[in-house]
Amino acid sequence: MEILNSSKRLNRISSLDGFRAISIILVVFSHFRFLDDFPEGLAGFAKQFDVGVTVFFVISGFLITTLLLKEYEKDNTISIKEFYIKRAFRILPVFLLYFLLICCLNYFRNIEITPSNFLHAITFTANFDQNKNWFIGHFWTLSIEEQFYLFWPLTLLFFKRNIKLVILFLIIYSWFVRVVVYKFHLNPSIFLHPFFSISDSILIGALTAVLKQENPKLFTNKIFRYRYLQILALLIIILFVYSSAYGKLAYVSLPFGNTIIAICIMYIILSYIYPQNNLIFKFLNHRVMVHIGVLSYSIYIWQEFFFTKEALLFNKFPLNIIAIYLISTASYYLWEKPFLNLRKRVLQKQFN
């Protein structure tokens, strides 16, 4: 689930690193349920914190689309080549390092990763893998993002004038897919269900970026400052996360639940992207939260080692959290960041 971690790229949009930090904290907490000593009765509760993935997707759609729209506004075009160079240098270094380590681990210890698992992982189609392995199963989120990257720049470039209609069509199609696949037990791959079952989260972020570019003042409205509306949005998220997980309010939650959750997440994010003097804004932009947000992609990649019941590495709290932080920090600063610096030089050579 790669998301841009350098605030400089957008002249720093306030609070986004803080929201990234919250999203990865939610995801990590949800994985505690896989530990031997986690209370069995709380496993269902912990699973609901997977909503952190939805937060990632909303931010990703919003950021990527904002970047592309800024480029289009400046150059009257979008450089597809530059886009994929940027994405490759951000995504692939840690992905390939982790993948290589998993290959070695599977060879020497046999962690039951099949050739099919490897193929889905390396082709970024892990969301289509019906027999996921724990150690690379989390690549399903990264796969969804890569599939979004595959078509979105060209879609935005060629359908710029009607992009809102395109986004709305894709969101409505996601509603259709969820209902049809569930009700008629059809092969999910036929309708691209593994992508569209969750893609409306990214598309809500993308739609918001389009609206913001067309009318920036729209999101400075005082409606985004109402604490009661923010609390209401949070309660709606909780309601539909619970409903979707336990089959409640199915006529609403099945087709529309993920879209509603994404809209509420986007509303809360928009409430804090402009500077303001309150504790929540200060918390989201505190250096600790920003630091965790910067590491969020690294944390997501490496944390899978520390929540398995097999004693591969530290899998007891708090040692696992300490280990995740140390490895993610080393990964980012010693491995990933040098590639980001190399990316700058490559882009300067290619496009200057």
Secondary structure, DSSP 8 states (H G I E B T S, - for coil): ------GGGGT--TTHHHHHHHHHHHHHHHGGGGSTTS-GGGHHHHHGGGHHHHHHHHHHHHHHHHHHHHHHHHHSS--HHHHHHHHHHHHHHHHHHHHHHHHHHHHHH-----HHHHHHHHTT-GGG-SS--HHHHTHHHHHHHHHHHHHHHHHHHHSGGGHHHHHHHHHHHHHHHHHHHHHH---GGGGTHHHHTTHHHHHHHHHHHHHHHH-GGGGGSGGGG-HHHHHHHHHHHHHHHHHHHHTTTHHHHHHHHHHHHHHHHHHHHHTTSS---SHHHHHHTSHHHHHHHHTHHHHHHHGGGGS-SS-SS--STTHHHHHHHHHHHHIIIIIIHHHHHHHHHHHHHHH-
